[in-house]
Amino acid sequence: MGNKTLAILKPDSIRKNYTGDIIKMILAAGFKIKGMKMIRMTTESAKVFYLVHKDRSFYNDLVEYMTSGQCVPMALEKENAVSEFRKLIGATDPTQAEDGTVRKLYAKDKAENAVHGSDSDENAAIEIAHFFSTQELI
């Protein structure tokens, strides 16, 4: 198990001003923020980032949504980071997320689900590199 994962506070989190509350939850859960920035993803960047979903029916909507406003990618560190972060954020569908998870508290639905979290150690490394250079990570 790795000790790094990528989180993205998605455009709905930023628009609804949940950024600080979600970051507090992340820090309270014992994660260290190794890199963080506020950006607006370009269409090209979003298409590359979500390439794994390219053949799925929601791909174009996902790209449009992720480029609809600012987001906050964060490189996080903690032992067993991927699995620990996925526990913190809860199920993709907030109606099925555990009480107290980020998505139960802040997500609207499966599409506007507040936050992204890497699903494997391998993807975490790829996703972190998508947003951060080695020099940017502390």
SULVENGI-V691335 format. One record per residue. N is the residue number from 0. RES is the residue in one letter. NEAR is the number of other C-alpha atoms within 8 Angstrom. D_LAST is the distance of its C-alpha to the last C-alpha in Angstrom with 2 decimals. Layout:
<<N,RES,NEAR,D_LAST> <N,RES,NEAR,D_LAST>>
//
This chain:
<<0,M,6,20.70> <1,G,8,17.02> <2,N,10,14.14> <3,K,15,12.46> <4,T,16,14.22> <5,L,14,14.36> <6,A,12,15.99> <7,I,11,17.75> <8,L,13,19.64> <9,K,15,22.70> <10,P,14,24.99> <11,D,9,27.37> <12,S,15,24.78> <13,I,13,23.94> <14,R,8,27.67> <15,K,6,28.64> <16,N,7,26.03> <17,Y,10,24.57> <18,T,9,20.92> <19,G,7,20.55> <20,D,7,22.67> <21,I,9,20.77> <22,I,8,17.34> <23,K,8,19.20> <24,M,9,20.50> <25,I,10,17.19> <26,L,10,15.88> <27,A,7,19.38> <28,A,7,19.30> <29,G,7,16.54> <30,F,11,13.61> <31,K,8,10.06> <32,I,10,8.54> <33,K,10,5.16> <34,G,11,6.60> <35,M,9,10.08> <36,K,7,12.87> <37,M,8,16.63> <38,I,8,18.64> <39,R,9,22.14> <40,M,11,22.41> <41,T,7,25.09> <42,T,9,27.88> <43,E,6,26.92> <44,S,8,23.31> <45,A,12,24.68> <46,K,10,27.39> <47,V,7,25.08> <48,F,9,22.67> <49,Y,10,25.74> <50,L,7,27.80> <51,V,6,28.37> <52,H,8,30.54> <53,K,8,32.43> <54,D,6,35.77> <55,R,6,35.63> <56,S,5,37.69> <57,F,7,34.83> <58,Y,11,32.64> <59,N,7,33.84> <60,D,7,33.68> <61,L,9,30.09> <62,V,12,29.08> <63,E,9,31.10> <64,Y,9,29.60> <65,M,12,25.94> <66,T,13,26.80> <67,S,8,28.90> <68,G,11,26.33> <69,Q,12,22.75> <70,C,15,20.23> <71,V,11,16.70> <72,P,13,14.61> <73,M,13,11.73> <74,A,15,9.67> <75,L,14,10.53> <76,E,12,10.57> <77,K,10,13.86> <78,E,8,16.69> <79,N,10,18.86> <80,A,15,16.49> <81,V,16,18.83> <82,S,8,21.97> <83,E,8,20.69> <84,F,10,19.39> <85,R,12,22.68> <86,K,8,24.60> <87,L,10,22.90> <88,I,11,23.70> <89,G,13,27.19> <90,A,10,29.59> <91,T,9,29.46> <92,D,10,32.78> <93,P,14,32.30> <94,T,6,35.94> <95,Q,8,35.10> <96,A,12,31.81> <97,E,8,31.93> <98,D,6,32.40> <99,G,6,29.30> <100,T,12,26.99> <101,V,14,25.11> <102,R,16,27.61> <103,K,14,30.62> <104,L,8,29.65> <105,Y,10,28.39> <106,A,13,29.53> <107,K,9,32.79> <108,D,9,33.65> <109,K,9,32.50> <110,A,6,31.73> <111,E,9,30.00> <112,N,16,28.06> <113,A,14,25.22> <114,V,12,22.21> <115,H,10,21.23> <116,G,12,19.79> <117,S,13,19.47> <118,D,9,22.66> <119,S,7,21.72> <120,D,12,19.07> <121,E,6,20.21> <122,N,9,19.98> <123,A,14,16.54> <124,A,10,15.27> <125,I,8,17.52> <126,E,11,16.67> <127,I,12,12.88> <128,A,9,13.75> <129,H,7,16.31> <130,F,7,14.01> <131,F,11,10.71> <132,S,7,10.54> <133,T,6,8.46> <134,Q,6,7.58> <135,E,7,6.45> <136,L,9,3.78> <137,I,5,0.00>>
//
